[in-house]
Amino acid sequence: MAPEITSRRGRLPSLLSRRFKRFLAVTLGLAGFMLANTLYLLLNRAAEAGGWTRFAPSAESLPKFLQAMVLAHTAVGLVLAVLLFAFLGLHLPRVLERKRPASMLSGLALGLLGGGLAVTGLFIVTESASHANRWAWWAHVGAALLAVSAYAGHRLVSYARPPGSRAKRFAALTAGGFALLAVVHVITYEGPRLTPEARLAATLGAGPEGPGGRERPAERFEGEVSPESPFFPSPATTGTGTHLPSRIITRRSARAVPGAHDGEAPDLAERVAAEVEERGFAADVMIGAQTCQRCHPDVTEQWAASAHRFASFNNPFYAATIDKMREESLGTEENLAAHLRSFGLPPGAAGRAKSKWCSGCHDPALMLAGAMESPIDPSSVEAQAGLTCLSCHAIDRTHGNTGNGNYNIADETEDPYLLADAPDGSIGRTVHDAALRARPDVHRSQMLKPLHHTAEFCATCHKVSLDLPVNGYRWIRGQNEYDAWHDSGVAWNASRTFYLPPAASQCQTCHMPPEPAPLGDVSAEGGMVRSHRFLAVNTALPFIRGDSVHLRMTEEFVRAGKLTVDIFAARTGNADADPVTGLPRSVAVSDLGPAADAPGSVPGHEVTFDVVVRNRGVGHTFPGGTNDSNEGWLEFVVRAPDGEILAASGLIGPDGHLDPMAHTFRSIVLDSAGARIHQRNAQDIRVTAAANVIGPGTADVAQYKVRVPALARDPGRADGPLTVTARLLWRKFDRPYTEFAYRSRPEGFRQFADVPDLPVTEIAADTLTLVAGPGGDGPGTSAQPEWERYNDYGIANLLRGNTRLARHAFQRVAALAPDRVDGPLNLARTALVTGNLKDALARLSEAEQVSPGDPRSAWVWGGAHQADGSYDLAEQAYLAALSAFPGDRAAWFELGRTRYLASRYAEALAAFEEVLAIDREHRQAHYNRMLSLRALGRDAEADAAQEAFEKYSIDEAARALARDFLANNPGANLMSQPVHTHDLTVPPGQYR
């Protein structure tokens, strides 16, 4: 006989048997726990939102009790879902007998909501409660609220209703459970869990305020490092202020890891050493990504082929250079000697200490662990790690924008999740991952900070300078992609830009574009992740390890419309004659001007071709990076109809070396003996002899003079056209550096029997047909608008100082595109360069009619008014430019100059300080700040500014080294001239 329950209809028999009642009691008991647990978890959310740090999770910690309750919530929820469905299956047939639709529908609704809770809960635990999956969390919360309401509604419409006392007792027990959970949370709250090394560092007096710590004392100049820093001369720091355990970077190192599975670390070390023995470097064993791969398979797969991964001793080119530095660069200066004494290192360790300047960005697993002062085992896990996931993602701040690895690694706390030391594949690791997926916000705040989305983060390693401790000489600038980008239209920070893109871009826009994530990466949004291939121009590394896929992707990236080549103009006879411009793809020699054969010369035409190379999509200079070993150049070839080469520049010889007279895009730097640097021995650089790069949105022009034979007189080739081809080519490392690396470290090139021939990539090309007789084959077409071709030609000539050809080109731009500001504005620029102020003002007035108030015009107006002595008008113009480009360092500088010239020294000083806020190493700003301070009578500050100016100045005396070198190297001498012509009428042997 079923028990009876009181209702408004009298005493009715319950549909539940005693067994069912016990079943229901268990279910309700679990439900009560779930309600208390849910309220506890919501309290944590509220505390987190309100910043109640004593209760809520933080960026460094996640209470273990909270994690246990999250996992208990999942486990009990799944059990409850199973019980709910079992109860429905047993209870529903009896309900159907009573034919009560309200009871059936409410019960079914409760079952559906229970199923929804189970599904969304499992999804959160397995796929992560990430930002992209926030819909699942809200669906789970909504389903929980509706489930409680549905159960209450079901009991209200049920055949037999329980007495109200039961509901009150259930609510009281639930509230008590919630209070108990909250009290236990407070009692067991521990805060961040420090690493053993952090606790030891604290006892030894090291810490974030020490010379190697996050809050290190400021030095005289930003980026300078105290010799007492364990990382000197690298400006890198750690949260503990001292060496960190390499496992912070490698995750599982060859060294003992507390709690690691027996045999795991030695197994990793053995596999790494075996691969180094076989290939010369570890490529298959991914170091530092093992734990990340489980949740981020797409990102780790992309990173596995990147140049970042192969940045350390797993890169035989770098290894050869760093070995040479460590072994041979033994000179010391005052600060380096002090560092060696402070750490008990012998004078012979000077090269090893200097190598930490490189290691902050190439070998953090070694340098931050204190291993760079000792001999390096290249087959060790740390040496083969490269830049692992945590090399970037453990960085929590940068110390300004001076680069050189000027970052801080957060190394104080352990992984805050449960069972963090459990080995891969174990139940403990599964529990750890479940806790992480359920509450990924702490992990996300640790691993992905706002600074990771900025170009300034990239500047940490992609902006370089060398100073006394490294070179024993003085401060000099190294590679600098950051300022080349920041001071450009690409960043929307340069009002003087020739081309302004529709929106600003930064490093991540190009080098970390969205990429499909087919492997199910939990960080994917809309099926896409930010690419961690970091594609750029390094074709050498994928080539030497046989990675044809990454090599192809790199070449496609380089070719993707970023640079263009245009054989734009030609002239016959006198090279100073006005050229025929805007050449079609087929042209008659006779259309280029009359032949001007010198007495006794071979009959025919001497033709000078102008080839324009435009930087359309590289966000910094092309090339960027280590331009003393990079090799970009133009190959220019004139071929007869039968393919015979009549004239050529930029060919690679049988020995693998490039034609020394080629038009190159690179830099030639010299050491103190005046010899060319070709081993990437940056510590020996003293002066730049020649450099040629193309800035963002600008162009370069190369002139080639060739003798076109009188083909009409040659019966064998009377009617055949000539083919003129210009190709922009790229080789990541030039031949001298490749030979040095191979011979210095042959074990890194085990798969090559001799010096490898690195791939040569064609980035862009142009071809035209030159017909010997009158009348071409008809005009060809270019993908570029005609006005833009002329504009690029004008820009290239203006930047090279050929204002005559620049003016000619910009006049055509004004005629071809009268509705664009480019023509009159660039004519105004050209007039200013030549000192024709009247013409500049007239052209600026024309520009205003086309585009009133254009901020790019404002920049030129400022220069014109400043040259005219109208300082108030110049100031207004520069301020107008700055209203559109507030990060424009050049506009701030000229504003300061204008105010200084107007004797408004305090206001000038404010402008120069704006420049220095953007670039602390801007020597002209330091100099003019000094002048302003002197004028204000603030002599002590002026002395400091003068010291900064002298520090960042160029050593003019070193230019004598360049003069001597150029006198003996005609190819470099040619490239050092602003306006020059590659004369291909002279036999090549005369150059060599």
N, C-alpha and C positions, 0 to 999 in steps of 0.2 A: 504494500500500500504506500503510495507516494505521500510524502509529508505535505501538510497544508500551509499555505501562506495567506496572510490577511490581505484583503483588497477591498476596494469600495463595493465590489460585488459580493462581499462575504468571504467566508473561508473557502478558498479554491485549492484543489490539489495541484502541487507543483509538477511540472513536466520532468523535473530532475530527480533521478534516483539518488540514494545515498552515495553510491559510487560516483555518479555524475557530480554530486555536490562537492565531494572531495577533489575531483578533477578540476572543478570550477574554482575551488578554494586555492589550489596550487596556482592555477592560471591567474587568478586575481592577485595572489601574493606576488607573483613575478611582475604583474602589471603595476602593482604598487611600487615595487622597486624601480621599475622603468620610469614611472612618473617622478619619483624622488630623484632618480639619476638624471632625468631630463631637466628637472628644475635646477639641479646642481650644475649641469653643463651650461644651461642658459645663464646662470649666475656668473659663471666664468666668462662667458661672452660679454655680459654686461660690464663686468669688472675690467675686462680687456678694453672695451670701448671707452670706459670712464677713466682708464689709466690707474686703476688701483693695483699698484705693483705688488703689494703684499699678497694679493690673492690671485691675480691674473697671470697668465703666461707672459713672458717678455721676449725680446729679440734674442736673448742668450739662454733662456731656460724655459723648460716645460715641466711642471711638477709631475713626478712619477705617479702620484696618486691620481691626478687628473687623467693621465694616459691610461692607467689601469681602469678607471671608470669609463673612459671612452671605449676601451676594448670590451669591458663588461657589458656596456650598453649594446655593443654589437652582438656579443655572444648570447646574452639573455634575450635580446630582441629576436634573434633567429629561433631560439627555443620557444619563445612566446608565439612566434608566427606558426611554428609547427603545431603547437598545442591548440592554437586558435583554429587552424584548419581541421585538425582532428576532432575538436569539439563540434565544429560546424557539421562535419560529416556524420557524426553520431546524433547530433541534436536535431538537424534539419528534418529528417523523416517524421519525427514526432510533432514538429511544428506544423508540417504539412497536413497532418491529420486534423488539427484544430482549425485549419483554414482561416488564419488571421493574417491578411495581407500586410498590415503595418508591421507586425512582428517579423514576418519573413523578409520584407524589403529592408528594414533597418538592420536585421541580422546579416543579410547579404552585403549591405553597404559596409558594415563593420568588417566583414571578411575581405572585401575588395580593398578597403583602406589598409588592413593588415598586410595584404599582399603588396600594396604600394610601398608601405614602410619597409618591408623586407627587401624589395627590389632596389629602392633608392639607397637603403643602408648598405647593401652589398656593393652597389655601384660606387658609393663614396669610399668604402674601404679598399676596393680593388682598383679603382680608376683615379682616386685622389680627390679630395675636396678642394680642388684648385679653383682659381678665379674663373676659369673657363667652365667649370662644372658647378658653379654656384647655384644654378637652377636646381640641381639635384638636392642640395642642402635645403633650399627653400621648399622644394616639393616634399622633402622628408619632414620638415617642421610643420608644414601645412597639413600633411596627412596625419601627423600625430595629434594635432589639435582637433581635426575632424573625427579621428578615431575615438577620442575621449567623448566628444559630443555625440557621436553615433552610438556608443555604448549606453550613455545616459538616456538617449532617446529610445533605444531598444528596450531598456528596462521600464521606461514609462509607458510604452505601448504594449508591453508583454501581457500574456494571459494572467500570470501571477507576479505581483510586484513585491520586492523585498521591503521590509520595514525601513523607515528613514534612519533608524539607529545604526543600521549596518553601513549606510553611506557615510554617516558621521564618523564611525569608527575607522572606515577605510581612509577617509580624508585625514583623520588624526594620525594614523599610522604612516601615511605617506608624508605628511609634514614632519613627523618625527624622524623618518628616514632621511629626508632632505636636510634637516638640521644636523643630524649625525654626520652625514657626508661632508657638510660644510665645516664642521668642527674638526674632523679628521684631516681635511685638506689644510686648514690653518696650522694644525699641530705638526703635520709632516712636511710642510713647505720648507724647501732647502735653499732655493735660489740657484744661481748659476753653479754648475759643477766644474770646478777648476781642474786643469790637468795637473798631474804630479809635478811637471816642470814649472808650471806657473806658481804652485805653492812653494817649490824650492827657490825660485827666483825671488819671491817675496821675502823669504827668510834671509837671502843673501844681500838684500838691499837693492836689487834691480827692480825695475818697474816701469810703468808708462812714462814717468817723468825723467828717466835716465837718458843718456845720450843715444841709446839705441831704441828708445821707447816711443810710443805713439805721441806722447805729449812732450817730446824732447825740447830742451831750451832752444830758443831761436839763436841762430848764428848771425854774423854781420850781413851775409848775403843769403837770400833764399836759395835753398838747394845745397848750401855748404854743410859739411858734416864734421862733427867733433871727432878728433882722432881717438877718443875714448869709446866711440861706438864700436861694438863688435863687428859691425858690417862695413866699417870704413874701408875704402872711400865711397861705397854705395850709400845713397841716402835712404835706403829701405830701413824700415823699423818693424818691430813686432810689439804686440800688446804687452808682453812680459818684459820687453826691453833687453832681451837676451836671446841666445840661440833657441830655436824651436826644435822639437823632435821631427825628423824627416817624415814621419807618418802623417803629419798635418798636411803635407803636400802630396805624398805618394799614396796615402790611405793605408796601404799595406806594404811596408818596406821590408828589406832584408834584415832589419834590426828587430829585436824582440818587441812585440806589441803586447802589452798586458791583456790577458784574456783571449788572445788569438788562438785559433785552433792549432793544435800541435802539428808541425810539419808544413803549415800553410806558407809562412814567410820563407823558409828555406826553399820550398818548392818554387816559389816565385823567383827567388834569386838564381836558382839553378836553371830555370827556363830562360831567364834573361841572359845569363852568362853563355848558355848554349847557343842562343841565337846570335849573340855578338861574335862568338867564335866562328859561326858559320857564315854570317852575312856582313859582319863588321859593325852592325848596329841592330838594336831591337826594333822590329817593325810589327811583328805579329802579336807580341805580348803587350797589352795595353796597361800601362802603369798609372795608377791614380784614378782610373775610371771604372774599376771593377764594381765598386759599390754604387756608383752613379748609373751604371748601365742598366740595372734592373728596372728603374723607373724612366730613364732617359735614353732608350736605345738609339733613337734617331740622332740625337745630339752627340752622343759618344761615337757613333759610327762616322759622323761628319768630322768630328775633331780628330779621329784616328788617322786621317789622311792629311791633316793640316800642317802648315809650316810651324804653327805654334807647338804642335806635339814634337816635332823634330828640331828643337831649338838648342839642344844641349849637346852632349857628347854623342848623341845619336845622329848628329849632323856632322859628317866628316869634314866639311868645309870649315865650319865654326871650330871644330875640335883642333884642326891644324893651326888656326890663328891663335886660339887661346893657349894652346901648348907653347907656341913660340913666345907669347907674352910672358907666360909663367916662368919659362926657362931663361929668357934673354933680357927682359926688361928689369934690370936689377938696380937701376939708379934710384936714389931716395932724395927727398927734400924734407924740410923741417917737420911737416905734419905727418908724413908717412913714417919717418923715423920715430916720431913720438908714438904713433900707433903700434909699431913693432915692439917698442919698449914696454908699452902698457900691457901688452898681451904676451910678453915673454918670448917673442919671435926673433930669430936671428936675422941679421941684415940680408942674408941670402934668401930670405923668404919674401923679399920686396916684390918680386914678380907675382908670387902667389897672392899677396895682399892686393896688389893692383887689379888682379883678375876679378876681384869681387865687384869692381865697377861694371864689368860686363855681366857678371853672374846674377845680379839682381833681376835682370830680364831674361837671361838665358838659362841659368842653372839655379833657380831658387831652392830646389830640393837639396842642393849641395851647400850653397852659400848661407842660407838661413839656418841650416843645421850646423854651421861652423866647420864644414869639411874643406873649404877652398884653401885654407892655410896649409893643408897637408897634401901629399901626393894623391892623385885621383886614380882610382881603379875604373877605367872606362867601361868595364863590363858590369859594374855594380848597378843595382836598381836605381839609386839616386842619379847616377850619371846618365842613365838611359831614360830618365823620366820625362825630360823636356818640360814644357809648360802644361801641367796637368790641370784638371778641372779647378782644384782649389788654389792653384797659382794665381788665378784671377778672382775666383769667387770667394776666397777667404780675405780678400782685400776689403777693408771697411772704410778707408779714407786715403786721400792723396795729400801730400804736403806741398800744395801749390802746383803750378804748371811748368816747372823747370825740367821735368822729365828725369832721365837717368835712373828709372826705377824708384822714383820718389813716392813710395807708397807705404802703407802699414798693413801687415798681416795680423788678423785677429787670431791669436793662438792661445788665449787664456782658458777657454772652456772646451769641454769635451762635447761630443755628440749628445744632445739632451734627451734623445729618445731611448725608450726601454731596450735593454739587451743590445746596446750598440756594439759590444765586442763579440757578439755571437758570430760564428763562422758562416760563410756563405753556404746556402743549401740546408741549414739547420732549421729546426722549429723556432728557435730563438730569433733567427734572422727574419723568419716569416712574421713573427709577432712584432719585431722592430719595424718592419716595412708597413705592417697594418696600422701601427700607431702613427707612423709618419704620414701615410695616406689619409688617415682620418683627421689629423691636425697638421697639415703641411705649412700652415702660416708661419710657424716659428722657423722651420727649415727655409722657407722662402725668404723671410726677413734676414736670415743669416747669409744666404747664398746670393741673393739678388737685391742689391741696394740701389737707390736712385742714381748713384754715381756710375753704376755699370751701364746706364743708358746714355751717358754723355761722352762727348769727344774728349773731354778732359781726362777721363779714365784711360783712354787709349794713349793720350799724350805722355802718360807715365813712362812708357817704354818707346814711344815713337817720336820722342824729342830728345836730342842728345847734345851734351856739351862735354868737353874735356877740360880738366883744370890741373893745377900744379901737382897734386898727389899722383895723378895718373901719368902725365906727360913730362913733368919736371920743367915745364916751359911757361905756360900761361893759360888763361881761359881762351878756348876757341870753340866755335860752333861746330857741331857734328850734324848728322842727319836731323831733319826737322819737318816731319809731315804735318804736325799740329799747326804751327804758325802759317805754313804754306796754305793750309785749308782755312784757318780762322781768318786770315787777312785776305779774303777773296770774296767774290760774289756768290760762290757756292754756299758759303756760310751766311750770306747776307750781312757781311761785316765790312764791305769795301765799296764806298760810293764811287770810286774811280774805276770800277769794273767795266769792261767793254761789253760783256754779255751778262744779263741778270736772269737767272733761272726763275721759274714761277714760284718756287718755294725753296727754303733753305734745306740743305742736306748736311748730314754729319757722317762720321766714319761708319757707323752701323748701317746707314742707309745703303751704302754700296757693298761693304764687306761682310755684312750680316743680314742679307735680305731674307724675306720669308721663303721657306723651302718646305715642300711636302714632307709629312712625317708618317710614312706608311707603316712603321713598326709600332705605332701606338704610344709615342712619347707622351707622358702625362702632362707635360708643359705645353702641348700643342693647343692652339686656339684656331678653331675652324680648320683643323687638319694640318696646320702649318706651325713650324717652329722657326725661330731666328737661326739662320745657318751658322754653324760653327766650323765650316770649312775655312773661313777667313780667306777667301780667294783673293789673290793679288797677282803678282807677276813672277813668283818663284817657280820656274819650270825645271830648275836643276834638281831639287829634292825628289819630286815624284819620278823624274827620269832615272836617277841613280838607284832607286829602289824598285824600279820596274812597275810603277803604278801608272799604267796607261790611262786609267779612268780619270784620276785626279789631274794628270797632265793635260788630257783633253779638256777637262772643265776649266783649268787655268788658262789655256790658250783661248777658249771660247770667251772667257771673262775679259781677257785682254783685248780681244778683237771686237767686242760688242759695241761698235760705234763710238768708242771712247776717243779715238784719234782718227783723223782723216789726212790723206795726202792729195794734193792738187798740183799738177803741172800747169801752172796758171799763166805764165808769161814767158816771152822769148823775144830776143832781138838779134839782129845780125850786125856784124861790124863792131863799132865802138860800144863797149859795155856800158858807157854812160848815156847812151842814147835812150830815148823813151821806148819802153818795150811795147810789143803788141800784147795786150792783156786779155784776160778772159778767154783763153784759148779754147776752141772746140776740141773734140777728141780726134779730129783729123784736120791737118793744116798743111798748106803748101809752103815750102821753104821761101819761095819768092814773096809770099805775103808777109814775111818777117822783116823785110828790108833788103836793100841791095847787098850783093856780095862785096866784100872788102878784102880782097886777097892782097897780102903783102908781097912785094917783089921776091921772086924765088920760092914762094910757098906752093904747097900742093893746091891745085885748083879746087875750088869749092867755096863753102860758106863757113865762117866761124859763127856759131850760134850760141848765145848765152841763154840758158833756161833758168827760170825762177820756179822753184818747187816750194809750195807752202804746206807746212804741217800744222794742223790745228788741234789743240787740246779741247775736245768737245765734252768729255765726260769724266776725266780724271779730276777728282776733287782737290788735288794738291798738284805739285809740279810733276811733270813727266820728264824723266823718270824720278821716282822718289827713293828714299832709303839709302842704301850704301852705294852711292854713285861713283865711288872710286873703283869699285869692282863690277858694278852693273855695266851693261853694254847695249845701248840703243843707238841705232844709226840709220842713215839713208843709204840705200843701194840705188845707184843711178846707172842705167845701162842703155846704150844706143846699139841696136842690132840691125844688120843688113837683112834683106829678105830671106837669105839662106840661113839665118841664125848667127852668122859671124858677129862677134862683138867688135864694134868699131870704137867704142869708148866706154869706159866703165869707172865707177868709183864705188867703194864700199864692198868689194868682194872679199871673201875669206880665202886665204892662200892655202896651199897644200899642207902647211904646217899648223893649220888651225887658227892662225893669227889674222886679225882684221887688217885690212888696208890702212896703213897709218895716216893716209891723207883723207880718209872718209869724213863725212859730215856727221859728227857724233852727238849724242845726247848723253852726257855723263860729266864727271869732273876728273880733273887730273891734279892730284895733290902730291906735294913733295915733302921729303924729310929734311933734317937739318943739314945734310950733305948735298941737298939739291937733287937727290935721286927720287924717281917716281915711286910712290907707295903702291905696291901691287900685291901685298900679302894681308890686307885688311889690318895692318898694324897701326891702328888709329892712334896709339900712344906716341907714335913718331911723327905725326903730321905737323907741319910747320906753316905751310902756305899753299894756297890754291893757285896753280899756274893757269888753268883754263877750266871753264865750266859752261855748259850749255844745257838748260832745261826749259821746258815750256810750262808757264804758269796756267792755272785754271782759266778757261775762257780766253786764252791768248793764242798766239801763233808764232811760228818761226819760219824763216825763209832761207833756203839754200840756193846758191847760184852755181851753175855748172857751165863752163865754156867748152864746147866741143867743136871739132871740125867735121862738118857734114860734107862728104865727098860729092863732087859733081857727077852724080850717078847717071845723068843723061848722056855723058861722054863715055860711059862704061857699057859696052854692048851686053855684057853678061848680066847687068843689073839696071838696065835703062829705065824700065817702067816700075820697078819694084819699090814699094814704100819702105821707109825705115820705121822701126818701132822704138819708141822712147818709153822707158819704164822707170818709175820711181817707186821703191818699196821701203816702208818703214819696218825695220827688223829689230828683233830683240833677242838677246842672249843673257840669261840671268847673271852669269859670271863670265868675265872675259878670260881669254886663254891663259895669260900669265898667272892669274889667280888659280885657275883650275889646275895648271901644272904644279904650282906650289902646293896646293892641297893634296894632290895625288902623291907627290913625291915625299911630302912631309908625313902623311898618314895613309899609306897604302892599304892598311888593314880595313879602312873604311870604304874601300873600293874593291872588295874581293871579287866582285863579279866582272871586273874589267881587267884585261891583260895589259892595258896601256892607258895613258891619259884619256879619259872619255871625251868624246865630241858632244858637248852639250847641245840640246836642241836649239835651233834658230827658228823663231816664230815670226811669221809675217803678220804684222798688226794691221797694216793698211797699205794700199797700193793705188797707183794711177798709171794709165797708159794712154799715150796718144800716137797717132800715126802721122809720120812726116813724109809728105810726098815731094819727091825731088823736083818734078816739073811743076808748071803752073796749074792751079786749080786743084783743090782738095776733093776728098770724097764726099763732101757735104758736112755741115756742122754737126758735131756730136752734142750730146746733152750731159749735164752734170746733175746729180741728185740735189745739189745745193742750189738755192736761189742765187741768181746772178749777183744781186747786191751783196749777199753774204760772202761770196767768193772774193769780191773786191774788198769788202770790209776786212776779211782775214788777211788779205795781202797788205792792206794798209796798216793793220795792227802789227804784223810781223816786221814791216819796214820801219815803222815808227819806233818800235822797241829796239831795233838794231841801229837806230840813229839815222836812217836814210829818209830824211823828211821830204825830199823831193818826190820820191816814189810814193811815200805815204800820202802826201797831199793829192797827187794824181789819182790814187785809188779812192780816197774819200770823196773827191769831187764826183767820181762815177757813182759812188754809193748814194750821194745826195740826188743825183739825176735819176738813178734807177728806182729809188725808194723815197720819193718826196714826202711820203706820209710817215716816215720813221725819223727818229731823232738822231740816229747813228751818224748820218752823213755830216750835218753841220756841227754836231757835238765833237766828232773826231777831228774835223777840220779845225775847230777851236783848240783842241789839245795840241795839234801839230803846230798851230800858230804860236801857242805859248812856248813850246819847246824851242822854236826858232827865234823867240823874242819879239814877234810881231804882235804887239799888244792890241793895236787898232783892229787888225784882222780878227784876232781872238774874240774881242768884244762884239764885233759885227756878226761873227758866226754864232756866238752864244745867243744873240738876239734872234737869229733865225731858228735856233734850237727851241727857244721859248715859244715861238709861234707854232711849232710842230707839237711840242709836248710841254705845256706850261707847268712850271713848278717841279719838273723832273729832278729827283734828288741826285741823280748822277750829274746832271747839268750844274747843280748847286756846287758840287765839288770843283768843277772847272771855273765857275764864277768866282769861287773863293780864291783860287790861284790867280785869276786875272785881276781881281780887285787888290789882292795883296801885292802883286807886282806893280800895280798902279799907285800904291801908297794909300788906297782908300780902305783903311783898316776897319772902320765901322761896317762898311758894306761887306768886306771879306768875312768879318765875324758873323754877320747875319747869314751869309751863304754857308759857312761851315756848320753853323747851328742847324740850318735847314737840312743839310746832308746828314747830320747826326740824329735828327728827329726820325729819319727813316732807317739809319744804320748806326744805332747807338754803340755798337762794338767796333766802330771804325777807328782803329788806332792812328791811321794817317790823318784823318780829319781832326781828331783830338790834338795831334801833334801840331798840325798847321794852325789850328785855333789858338794853341798856346803861343806859337811863334807870332801870330798876328797880334795877340794881346801884349806880348813882350815888346814888339816893335812900337806898339801904341803906349808904352810905358805903364801898362796896367799889370804890374808884376805879380800881385797876389792872385789875380784871376788867371794869369798865365801859368802860375805854379799849380793851380787847381787842375788845369787842363793837362799839364805834363804828368801829374799824379794819376790822372785817368789813364794815360798811356801806360804807365808803369803798373797799374792795376791789371791791365790786360797782358803785358809782357814785362816782367821784372828785369829782363836782360836787354832792354832797348837802350842802346848806348846814347843815341842822340837825345832821348828823353832825359837821361841822367845828366847829360851835358847842359841842356837848356834849363833843367831844374836847378842845376848849380848856378847858372847865370841869374835866374830869377831870385834865388835865395841870397846871392851876393847883393843884388840890387835892393833887397829888403833888409840888408844888414844882418842876416842870420848866418854868420860866417861858419859856425861850427857845423850846422847842417849842410852848408855849401861844401865844406871840406869832405864830408861823408859822400855827398853826391859826386864830387870830383873823383873820389876814390873809386866809386862804382863805375863812373865813366871810363877811367883808366883801366879798370879790370876788364870791361867788356869791349875795349877798343881793339882795333886791328893793328898788328905789329907791322908798321910800314917798312921797317928795316928788312923784314923777311922777303919783301918783294924782289930784292936783289937776287935771291935764289931763283925766283921765277924767271927773271930776265935771262939769266945764264942758261937755264933749262930750255927756254923757248928759242934761244939763239941756236941751239943744237938739235931741235926737234921741230922740223918744219910743219908737220901735221898739227901738233899741239899749238904752235905759233899761229897757224892759220885760224884755228878754232878760237883763239883768244882775241881775234880782231872782230870788232862789232860788224863791220861790213867787209866781206871777203868773197872771193870767187874761187871755186875749185876748177883749176885749169887742167882739163883733160886732153889738151892739145900737146902737152909736154909728155914725152915718153916716161912711163912710170919709173924706170931705172934712175932717172935724174933726181927723184925724190929720195931714193934709198942710197 
